[in-house]
Amino acid sequence: MLYIFLSVCCSVTVSILLKMARRYQINVVQAITWNYSIAALLTWIFLKPQPESITHPPLNLYLLLGVLLPLVFYIMAEAVKGAGIVRTDVAQRLSLLISLSAAFLVFGDKLNLFKSIGIVTGFAAIFCLIPWQTKHVVSNNNKNTWLYLLGVFLGFGVIDILFKQMAQSKTAPYSASLFVVYVAAFIVSVLGTLYQIKFKKKRFLFRHIFFGWILGIFNFGNILFYLKAHQSLSKDPSTVFTAMNIGVITGGTLIGLLIFKEKLSILHKVGIGLAVAAILLIAYSTKF
């Protein structure tokens, strides 16, 4: 569970940085691009990947992740613009349904009493933490907003599954695979940045690079620890899926309360308690 905790911390930090980007007028597309450059570099320095050790490369996974990682970031930015942060966060949280379905239908995960109770408790926590009432109204007449929200929901769910498959590969060490995926994501992101500069006349500024590097450090930590969690709990993917998602929700809520001074309703406080209980139940279920 230590790897899950570290991954949650990095993931929440990434969310905080993305929210701060608008305040400091950071071009998110450019920041995401340079985020993958530093993530690839850190993978090369700390994990010392050996691409030649990949005997049978899962090219389909590399290609899909290389495209989806930056693409889902872009879709999320459009969803926030059109539907607001609240509804976009809900769409991302609900992607847990896709991850858990795959755990039992694709990866052959087994249910026991504590895991079942933990998963149900986790969904109850998500239900309580959803901001059902908000004064934030987004004025946008874009009829395609729901498509962006659907893209966030499907995108994060599919990425979870693909990383699980990559971590299970016997012919491609995860460090080498992670490096290849980051390089692929960087190449795809560069194309997106060039498109912005060429056709949308966006300015290329060094502060976007610096911000992107900071983002990349925590993005690297998030995915690294997430893969390690899947490897250490290879027979319990639902544990990783559930604990990770609930942990991010709880961590984000606490950060909002303590740092951004957001107020929590009684229902939200109940949700945090249920989330903690769910994590404990799922962690205990791994003993059986």
C-alpha positions as CSV (number, residue, x, y, z in Angstrom):
1,M,0.0,0.0,0.0
2,L,3.0,2.3,0.3
3,Y,3.3,2.6,-3.5
4,I,-0.4,3.5,-3.7
5,F,0.1,6.2,-1.0
6,L,3.1,7.7,-2.9
7,S,1.2,7.6,-6.2
8,V,-1.8,9.3,-4.7
9,C,0.5,12.1,-3.3
10,C,2.0,12.7,-6.7
11,S,-1.3,12.6,-8.5
12,V,-2.9,15.2,-6.1
13,T,0.1,17.4,-6.6
14,V,-0.3,17.2,-10.4
15,S,-4.0,18.3,-10.0
16,I,-2.9,21.2,-7.8
17,L,-0.4,22.3,-10.4
18,L,-2.9,22.1,-13.3
19,K,-5.3,24.2,-11.3
20,M,-2.6,26.8,-10.5
21,A,-1.7,26.9,-14.3
22,R,-4.7,29.1,-15.1
23,R,-3.8,31.5,-12.2
24,Y,-0.3,32.1,-13.6
25,Q,-1.4,32.1,-17.3
26,I,0.4,28.9,-18.2
27,N,-0.3,27.4,-21.6
28,V,-1.4,23.9,-20.5
29,V,-0.7,22.3,-23.9
30,Q,2.9,23.5,-23.8
31,A,3.3,22.6,-20.1
32,I,2.0,19.1,-20.8
33,T,4.6,18.7,-23.7
34,W,7.6,19.6,-21.5
35,N,6.2,17.5,-18.7
36,Y,6.8,14.4,-20.8
37,S,10.3,15.5,-21.7
38,I,11.4,15.6,-18.1
39,A,9.4,12.5,-17.2
40,A,11.3,10.6,-20.0
41,L,14.6,12.0,-18.7
42,L,13.9,11.0,-15.1
43,T,13.0,7.5,-16.2
44,W,16.3,7.3,-18.0
45,I,18.3,8.6,-15.0
46,F,16.7,6.8,-12.1
47,L,15.4,3.6,-13.7
48,K,18.2,3.1,-16.2
49,P,15.9,1.5,-18.8
50,Q,17.4,-0.8,-21.4
51,P,15.2,-0.6,-24.5
52,E,17.2,-3.4,-26.1
53,S,15.9,-5.8,-23.3
54,I,12.4,-5.6,-24.8
55,T,12.2,-8.9,-26.7
56,H,8.7,-8.6,-27.9
57,P,7.5,-5.0,-27.6
58,P,3.8,-4.5,-27.0
59,L,3.6,-1.9,-29.8
60,N,-0.2,-1.6,-29.5
61,L,0.2,-0.6,-25.8
62,Y,3.0,1.9,-26.5
63,L,1.1,3.5,-29.4
64,L,-2.2,3.7,-27.4
65,L,-0.6,5.2,-24.3
66,G,1.6,7.5,-26.3
67,V,-1.4,9.0,-27.9
68,L,-3.9,8.8,-25.0
69,L,-1.7,10.3,-22.2
70,P,-1.5,13.7,-23.8
71,L,-4.8,13.5,-25.6
72,V,-6.8,12.9,-22.4
73,F,-5.0,15.9,-20.9
74,Y,-6.2,18.0,-23.8
75,I,-9.7,16.6,-23.6
76,M,-9.8,17.3,-19.9
77,A,-8.8,20.9,-20.5
78,E,-11.6,21.3,-23.0
79,A,-14.0,19.7,-20.5
80,V,-13.0,22.1,-17.8
81,K,-13.5,25.0,-20.2
82,G,-17.0,23.8,-21.3
83,A,-18.4,22.0,-18.3
84,G,-16.4,23.4,-15.4
85,I,-14.0,21.7,-13.0
86,V,-16.8,20.2,-10.9
87,R,-18.4,18.0,-13.6
88,T,-15.0,17.2,-15.1
89,D,-13.8,15.8,-11.7
90,V,-16.9,13.7,-11.4
91,A,-16.4,12.2,-14.9
92,Q,-12.8,11.4,-13.9
93,R,-13.8,9.8,-10.7
94,L,-16.5,7.6,-12.3
95,S,-13.8,6.1,-14.6
96,L,-13.2,3.8,-11.6
97,L,-16.2,1.8,-13.0
98,I,-14.2,0.9,-16.1
99,S,-11.1,-0.1,-14.1
100,L,-13.0,-2.3,-11.7
101,S,-15.0,-4.0,-14.5
102,A,-11.7,-4.8,-16.2
103,A,-10.2,-6.2,-13.0
104,F,-12.9,-8.9,-12.8
105,L,-13.8,-9.4,-16.4
106,V,-10.3,-9.2,-18.0
107,F,-7.6,-9.8,-15.3
108,G,-9.4,-12.6,-13.4
109,D,-9.5,-10.8,-10.1
110,K,-11.3,-12.6,-7.3
111,L,-13.8,-11.2,-4.8
112,N,-13.8,-11.9,-1.1
113,L,-16.1,-10.5,1.6
114,F,-13.8,-7.6,2.8
115,K,-12.9,-6.6,-0.8
116,S,-16.6,-6.5,-1.7
117,I,-17.5,-4.4,1.3
118,G,-14.5,-2.2,0.6
119,I,-15.5,-1.6,-3.0
120,V,-19.2,-0.8,-2.1
121,T,-18.0,1.5,0.7
122,G,-15.7,3.2,-1.8
123,F,-18.5,3.9,-4.2
124,A,-20.6,5.2,-1.3
125,A,-17.6,7.6,-0.5
126,I,-17.5,8.8,-4.1
127,F,-21.3,9.4,-4.0
128,C,-20.9,11.5,-0.9
129,L,-17.9,13.5,-2.2
130,I,-19.5,14.5,-5.5
131,P,-20.4,18.2,-5.3
132,W,-24.1,17.8,-5.9
133,Q,-24.7,21.5,-5.2
134,T,-22.5,24.2,-6.6
135,K,-22.9,27.9,-7.3
136,H,-20.4,27.7,-10.1
137,V,-22.1,28.1,-13.5
138,V,-20.2,27.8,-16.7
139,S,-21.5,29.9,-19.5
140,N,-20.8,28.1,-22.7
141,N,-23.1,27.2,-25.6
142,N,-20.9,24.4,-26.9
143,K,-23.2,21.5,-27.6
144,N,-20.3,19.1,-27.6
145,T,-19.4,19.5,-24.0
146,W,-20.9,16.2,-23.0
147,L,-18.5,14.5,-25.5
148,Y,-15.5,16.0,-23.7
149,L,-16.9,14.7,-20.4
150,L,-17.4,11.3,-21.9
151,G,-13.9,11.4,-23.2
152,V,-12.5,12.1,-19.7
153,F,-14.5,9.2,-18.3
154,L,-13.5,6.7,-21.0
155,G,-9.9,8.0,-21.3
156,F,-8.9,7.7,-17.7
157,G,-10.5,4.2,-17.4
158,V,-8.7,2.9,-20.5
159,I,-5.4,4.4,-19.4
160,D,-5.7,2.5,-16.1
161,I,-6.3,-0.7,-17.9
162,L,-3.4,-0.2,-20.4
163,F,-0.9,0.5,-17.6
164,K,-2.0,-2.6,-15.8
165,Q,-1.4,-4.7,-19.0
166,M,2.0,-3.0,-19.4
167,A,3.0,-3.8,-15.8
168,Q,2.1,-7.5,-16.4
169,S,4.3,-7.9,-19.6
170,K,6.9,-10.6,-19.3
171,T,8.8,-9.7,-22.5
172,A,9.1,-5.9,-21.9
173,P,10.6,-4.7,-18.5
174,Y,8.4,-1.9,-17.2
175,S,11.2,0.6,-16.9
176,A,12.0,0.3,-20.6
177,S,8.3,0.3,-21.5
178,L,7.7,3.4,-19.4
179,F,10.6,5.2,-21.1
180,V,9.2,4.3,-24.6
181,V,5.7,5.5,-23.6
182,Y,7.0,8.9,-22.3
183,V,9.0,9.5,-25.4
184,A,6.0,8.6,-27.6
185,A,3.8,10.9,-25.5
186,F,6.4,13.7,-25.8
187,I,6.5,13.3,-29.6
188,V,2.7,13.5,-29.8
189,S,2.6,16.5,-27.5
190,V,5.2,18.3,-29.6
191,L,2.9,17.9,-32.6
192,G,0.1,19.5,-30.6
193,T,2.3,22.4,-29.5
194,L,3.5,23.1,-33.0
195,Y,-0.1,23.1,-34.2
196,Q,-1.0,25.7,-31.5
197,I,2.0,27.9,-32.4
198,K,1.4,27.6,-36.2
199,F,-2.3,27.8,-36.5
200,K,-3.6,29.3,-33.3
201,K,-0.7,31.8,-33.0
202,K,0.1,30.9,-29.4
203,R,3.4,32.2,-28.0
204,F,6.3,30.0,-27.1
205,L,7.4,31.0,-23.6
206,F,10.1,29.6,-21.3
207,R,7.9,29.8,-18.2
208,H,5.7,27.1,-19.8
209,I,8.8,24.9,-20.1
210,F,9.7,25.4,-16.4
211,F,6.2,24.8,-15.2
212,G,6.0,21.7,-17.4
213,W,9.2,20.3,-15.9
214,I,7.8,20.7,-12.4
215,L,4.7,19.0,-13.6
216,G,6.7,16.2,-15.1
217,I,8.6,15.4,-11.9
218,F,5.3,14.6,-10.1
219,N,3.8,13.0,-13.2
220,F,6.8,10.7,-13.3
221,G,6.4,9.8,-9.6
222,N,2.7,9.2,-10.0
223,I,3.0,6.7,-12.8
224,L,6.1,5.1,-11.5
225,F,4.6,4.3,-8.1
226,Y,1.3,3.3,-9.8
227,L,3.1,0.7,-11.9
228,K,5.0,-0.6,-8.9
229,A,1.7,-0.9,-7.0
230,H,0.3,-3.1,-9.8
231,Q,3.4,-5.2,-9.7
232,S,3.5,-5.7,-6.0
233,L,-0.3,-6.5,-6.0
234,S,-0.4,-8.2,-9.4
235,K,-3.2,-10.6,-8.2
236,D,-5.3,-7.8,-6.8
237,P,-5.8,-5.2,-9.5
238,S,-9.1,-4.1,-8.0
239,T,-7.2,-3.1,-4.8
240,V,-4.9,-0.8,-6.8
241,F,-7.8,0.6,-8.9
242,T,-10.0,1.3,-6.0
243,A,-7.5,2.5,-3.4
244,M,-5.8,4.8,-5.9
245,N,-9.0,6.4,-7.1
246,I,-10.5,6.8,-3.6
247,G,-7.1,8.1,-2.3
248,V,-6.9,10.8,-5.0
249,I,-10.5,11.9,-4.2
250,T,-9.8,12.0,-0.5
251,G,-6.4,13.7,-0.9
252,G,-7.9,16.3,-3.3
253,T,-10.7,17.0,-0.9
254,L,-8.4,17.5,2.1
255,I,-6.1,19.8,0.0
256,G,-9.1,21.9,-0.9
257,L,-10.1,22.1,2.7
258,L,-6.6,22.9,4.2
259,I,-4.9,24.9,1.5
260,F,-7.6,26.4,-0.7
261,K,-10.0,26.9,2.3
262,E,-12.9,25.2,0.6
263,K,-15.8,24.4,2.9
264,L,-17.1,20.8,3.3
265,S,-20.6,19.9,3.9
266,I,-21.6,17.1,6.4
267,L,-22.0,14.8,3.4
268,H,-18.5,15.5,2.3
269,K,-17.1,14.8,5.7
270,V,-19.0,11.5,5.8
271,G,-17.5,10.7,2.4
272,I,-13.9,11.2,3.6
273,G,-14.6,8.8,6.5
274,L,-16.1,6.2,4.2
275,A,-13.1,6.6,1.8
276,V,-10.6,5.9,4.6
277,A,-12.7,2.9,5.8
278,A,-12.8,1.6,2.2
279,I,-9.0,1.8,1.8
280,L,-8.5,0.0,5.1
281,L,-11.0,-2.8,4.1
282,I,-9.4,-3.3,0.7
283,A,-5.9,-3.3,2.1
284,Y,-7.0,-5.9,4.7
285,S,-8.6,-8.0,1.9
286,T,-5.2,-8.7,0.4
287,K,-4.4,-11.0,3.4
288,F,-6.9,-13.6,2.2
